């Protein structure tokens, strides 16, 4: 059994090619796996983060 820590990298190629190289990243280690998540925000979006969260919660409730 390999006990070396490992890193899992999952990337959507279309998203990765559009995201600027200097996007913020969050690194979180859970057990022996390190997750590195890059985030980016649309410059043309008209929806606030609050609006998006409310919309997502509303959709989640409707699916129940």
Wavefront OBJ file of the C-alpha trace (Angstrom):
o trace
v 0.000 0.000 0.000
v 1.387 3.418 -0.984
v 1.429 5.802 1.981
v 2.757 8.808 0.069
v 0.465 11.878 0.054
v -1.084 12.510 -3.314
v -2.650 15.446 -5.118
v -5.813 15.145 -7.159
v -6.214 17.609 -9.995
v -9.538 17.829 -11.785
v -9.840 20.485 -14.442
v -12.535 21.342 -16.913
v -10.414 22.145 -19.983
v -12.855 24.744 -21.315
v -12.962 26.596 -17.996
v -9.221 26.340 -17.413
v -8.442 27.883 -20.783
v -10.668 30.903 -20.056
v -9.522 31.552 -16.489
v -6.640 34.006 -16.060
v -3.430 32.457 -14.757
v -3.475 34.666 -11.648
v -6.846 33.446 -10.346
v -7.076 32.970 -6.572
v -6.658 29.435 -5.311
v -7.791 27.663 -2.174
v -5.706 24.748 -0.988
v -7.271 22.259 1.420
v -5.701 19.058 2.656
v -8.127 16.324 3.689
v -6.347 13.232 4.913
v -3.590 12.444 2.435
v -5.244 14.271 -0.455
v -4.543 17.931 -1.220
v -7.233 19.819 -3.140
v -6.288 23.005 -4.983
v -9.310 24.950 -6.220
v -9.004 27.971 -8.497
v -11.912 30.370 -8.657
v -12.856 33.080 -11.079
v -15.798 35.395 -11.529
v -17.505 36.568 -14.679
v -16.829 40.208 -15.499
v -20.174 40.417 -17.333
v -22.408 38.856 -14.683
v -25.414 40.869 -13.524
v -26.255 38.549 -10.628
v -24.790 39.272 -7.181
v -23.354 36.489 -5.048
v -26.289 36.891 -2.669
v -28.746 36.538 -5.573
v -26.931 33.432 -6.797
v -27.016 31.764 -3.363
v -30.728 32.538 -2.989
v -31.407 31.120 -6.477
v -29.418 27.960 -5.730
v -31.236 27.415 -2.421
v -34.606 27.957 -4.086
v -33.721 25.410 -6.808
v -32.518 22.933 -4.182
v -35.795 23.207 -2.241
v -37.830 22.743 -5.439
v -35.953 19.497 -6.179
v -36.953 17.973 -2.817
l 1 2 3 4 5 6 7 8 9 10 11 12 13 14 15 16 17 18 19 20 21 22 23 24 25 26 27 28 29 30 31 32 33 34 35 36 37 38 39 40 41 42 43 44 45 46 47 48 49 50 51 52 53 54 55 56 57 58 59 60 61 62 63 64
